[in-house]
Amino acid sequence: MRTLFVRHPFQVAEDAPIVQSMVSRRKKYWGGAAVRGYGGWADTSLFERAGMDALIFGPGGDGAHAAVEYADLDSMVTAAQIFAGTIMDFCGLEKRD
């Protein structure tokens, strides 16, 4: 049998600009930032193989890939703020009122 699709492991340096931006924004909203490994597979592996730094981040919830899966609404709003701030930081944009 021949393997047609390989899922390579993924790794990003903690000092990568995208990681530092996300960590900084996460600290602002949720306190101490947790940078840790993840035991699943995600599209980040494809980004890394294309030469781009990437990371996995999202709102809190439970039941990933189960019959009952949910994300906490308040953490979704906060995660959206963190994403927006990270995009602005990473792209060198300033917040406009």
CYANA upper distance limits for C-alpha pairs under 8 A (distance plus 0.5 A):
  7 ARG  CA     41 TRP  CA      7.72
  7 ARG  CA     45 SER  CA      7.95
  8 HIS  CA     45 SER  CA      6.71
  9 PRO  CA     41 TRP  CA      8.03
  9 PRO  CA     45 SER  CA      6.70
 10 PHE  CA     44 THR  CA      7.20
 10 PHE  CA     45 SER  CA      5.24
 10 PHE  CA     48 GLU  CA      7.20
 11 GLN  CA     45 SER  CA      8.34
 11 GLN  CA     48 GLU  CA      8.17
 12 VAL  CA     16 ALA  CA      7.57
 12 VAL  CA     48 GLU  CA      8.47
 12 VAL  CA     53 ASP  CA      6.72
 12 VAL  CA     54 ALA  CA      7.35
 12 VAL  CA     55 LEU  CA      7.70
 13 ALA  CA     19 VAL  CA      8.25
 14 GLU  CA     19 VAL  CA      6.53
 14 GLU  CA     20 GLN  CA      7.48
 14 GLU  CA     35 VAL  CA      8.07
 15 ASP  CA     19 VAL  CA      7.09
 15 ASP  CA     20 GLN  CA      6.56
 16 ALA  CA     20 GLN  CA      6.75
 16 ALA  CA     53 ASP  CA      7.69
 17 PRO  CA     21 SER  CA      6.56
 17 PRO  CA     90 PHE  CA      7.68
 18 ILE  CA     22 MET  CA      6.72
 18 ILE  CA     53 ASP  CA      7.52
 18 ILE  CA     54 ALA  CA      7.53
 18 ILE  CA     55 LEU  CA      8.37
 18 ILE  CA     86 THR  CA      8.16
 18 ILE  CA     90 PHE  CA      6.81
 19 VAL  CA     23 VAL  CA      6.51
 19 VAL  CA     54 ALA  CA      8.24
 19 VAL  CA     55 LEU  CA      7.46
 20 GLN  CA     24 SER  CA      6.56
 21 SER  CA     25 ARG  CA      6.81
 21 SER  CA     86 THR  CA      6.09
 21 SER  CA     89 ASP  CA      6.86
 21 SER  CA     90 PHE  CA      7.00
 22 MET  CA     26 ARG  CA      6.43
 22 MET  CA     82 ILE  CA      7.68
 22 MET  CA     83 PHE  CA      8.13
 22 MET  CA     86 THR  CA      5.99
 23 VAL  CA     27 LYS  CA      6.61
 23 VAL  CA     33 ALA  CA      6.14
 23 VAL  CA     34 ALA  CA      8.33
 23 VAL  CA     35 VAL  CA      8.33
 24 SER  CA     28 LYS  CA      7.02
 24 SER  CA     33 ALA  CA      8.23
 25 ARG  CA     29 TYR  CA      7.24
 25 ARG  CA     82 ILE  CA      6.07
 25 ARG  CA     85 GLY  CA      7.10
 25 ARG  CA     86 THR  CA      6.97
 26 ARG  CA     30 TRP  CA      6.16
 26 ARG  CA     31 GLY  CA      7.40
 26 ARG  CA     32 GLY  CA      8.17
 26 ARG  CA     33 ALA  CA      6.58
 26 ARG  CA     82 ILE  CA      6.68
 27 LYS  CA     31 GLY  CA      4.76
 27 LYS  CA     32 GLY  CA      5.69
 27 LYS  CA     33 ALA  CA      5.85
 29 TYR  CA     78 THR  CA      7.59
 29 TYR  CA     82 ILE  CA      8.08
 41 TRP  CA     45 SER  CA      8.02
 43 ASP  CA     47 PHE  CA      7.20
 44 THR  CA     48 GLU  CA      6.68
 44 THR  CA     54 ALA  CA      6.25
 44 THR  CA     55 LEU  CA      6.95
 44 THR  CA     56 ILE  CA      7.79
 45 SER  CA     49 ARG  CA      6.76
 46 LEU  CA     50 ALA  CA      6.85
 47 PHE  CA     51 GLY  CA      6.98
 47 PHE  CA     52 MET  CA      5.79
 47 PHE  CA     53 ASP  CA      7.38
 47 PHE  CA     54 ALA  CA      7.12
 48 GLU  CA     52 MET  CA      5.53
 48 GLU  CA     53 ASP  CA      6.33
 48 GLU  CA     54 ALA  CA      7.35
 58 GLY  CA     76 MET  CA      8.14
 58 GLY  CA     79 ALA  CA      6.61
 59 PRO  CA     71 ALA  CA      6.83
 59 PRO  CA     72 ASP  CA      7.40
 59 PRO  CA     75 SER  CA      5.56
 59 PRO  CA     76 MET  CA      5.49
 59 PRO  CA     78 THR  CA      8.15
 59 PRO  CA     79 ALA  CA      5.96
 60 GLY  CA     71 ALA  CA      6.19
 60 GLY  CA     72 ASP  CA      6.22
 60 GLY  CA     75 SER  CA      6.33
 60 GLY  CA     76 MET  CA      7.88
 61 GLY  CA     69 GLU  CA      8.17
 61 GLY  CA     70 TYR  CA      5.93
 61 GLY  CA     71 ALA  CA      4.51
 61 GLY  CA     72 ASP  CA      5.66
 62 ASP  CA     69 GLU  CA      6.40
 62 ASP  CA     70 TYR  CA      6.19
 62 ASP  CA     71 ALA  CA      7.14
 63 GLY  CA     67 ALA  CA      8.07
 63 GLY  CA     68 VAL  CA      6.41
 63 GLY  CA     69 GLU  CA      4.80
 63 GLY  CA     70 TYR  CA      7.03
 64 ALA  CA     69 GLU  CA      5.94
 64 ALA  CA     70 TYR  CA      8.05
 65 HIS  CA     69 GLU  CA      7.00
 71 ALA  CA     75 SER  CA      8.05
 71 ALA  CA     76 MET  CA      7.37
 72 ASP  CA     76 MET  CA      6.69
 73 LEU  CA     77 VAL  CA      6.98
 74 ASP  CA     78 THR  CA      6.90
 75 SER  CA     79 ALA  CA      6.34
 76 MET  CA     80 ALA  CA      6.61
 77 VAL  CA     81 GLN  CA      6.91
 78 THR  CA     82 ILE  CA      6.71
 79 ALA  CA     83 PHE  CA      6.57
 80 ALA  CA     84 ALA  CA      6.60
 81 GLN  CA     85 GLY  CA      6.59
 82 ILE  CA     86 THR  CA      6.50
 83 PHE  CA     87 ILE  CA      6.61
 84 ALA  CA     88 MET  CA      6.77
 85 GLY  CA     89 ASP  CA      6.56
 86 THR  CA     90 PHE  CA      6.32
 87 ILE  CA     91 CYS  CA      6.39
 88 MET  CA     92 GLY  CA      6.40
 88 MET  CA     93 LEU  CA      5.20
 88 MET  CA     94 GLU  CA      7.00
 88 MET  CA     95 LYS  CA      7.89
 89 ASP  CA     93 LEU  CA      6.67
 89 ASP  CA     94 GLU  CA      8.14
